[in-house]
Amino acid sequence: MHIDYKPGDHPITFLVSSAGKELRPWQAYASYMLTGGFVLYGYCGKGFAVDKVFGTPEASPSHFTERGDSDDAAVFDPEGAAESGKKDLNLGYTCVR
């Protein structure tokens, strides 16, 4: 995911790939939710679980629960990153069966 957190209206850009090949429509494989508290959650498609979570360190990439747990999600703090001066964020996570 790429997030431009500078002032103004900027979409979250989401790219989903497997072995370097882009998967379309990406919504069939993954999804995200940005809460009113500005926490960003990334989810895997049905039958998959979050494996690795990575990205701009200031956004605190982490797991919501335990790695591989079916209730897990990737968690990011874009607001915290912006407060520390990072407003161009590249965030990601991998999904496994």
N, C-alpha and C positions, 0 to 999 in steps of 0.2 A: 504494500500500500504506500502511496505517496500522499503526504498531506502538506499543503501550503498553509501554514497557520498565521500568515501575515494578515493585517486588517483587510476586510473585503470578503466577498463571497467566492470561495474556491471549493470545487468538488474534491472528494476523496477519490484518487485514482487507484483502482484495484486491478492487479494483474495476476492471473492464475495460470500456472504452467506445470507441465509434467515432462521431465527429461528435456527441458529447454523448449518444448513446444507449447504455445499458448492454447489454453482450453477455453472454449466458448460454448454457450454463454457461461461466464465465470460464476454466475449465481447458482448454477447447478452443482458447483463444487465447493463453494465457500461463501461465507457471508460475514457481515460486520454490523455492529450496533454502537452508536455514539450516544451515551447517556446525557441527560440534562446536567449531570455533574462533570461532564467532559471526560469521562473514562471511555476508552475505545476498546471494545471486545471483538475478537475475531473468532469465527466458528468454522468447523469443517463440515462438509456434507455428510449426509446419512451414511453410516457404516464406517466412518473415518474418525480418527481422534487426533488431537493436537500433539505434535511430537516436539519440534523445536520452535522457540520463540526468540526473535532477534530484531535488531534495528538500532536506531539512534539511541545511544545509552541514556541520554537525558529524559527520554520518554519512558524509562523504567520497564522495558519489555519483561514480561513474566508470565507464569501460568496462573490461571484462576484456582485450579485445584491441583491434582497430581498429574504429571506427564503421562499420557496414554489413557487417563480416566475418561469414560464416555461423557462426563459432565464438565470436562475441562474446556477452557477457552484461552486464547491468547489475550493478554491484558496490556494496555498501553496507557500512559498518562501524557497526552499531547499538551495539555494545559501546563503541566509542570515543566515540560521541555521548553515551551514558549516563555515561561517566566524566567527560565535560566538563559534565555537568549537564542535558543534553537527553534527556528520557525519553519525550516525546510526539513521535514521528517520522512525518512524511509523506514518503514516498519514491515515485518514479515513473520510468517509462521509456516511450518510444514505440517502436512496431514499424512497419516499412515493408516492402513487397514488394521 
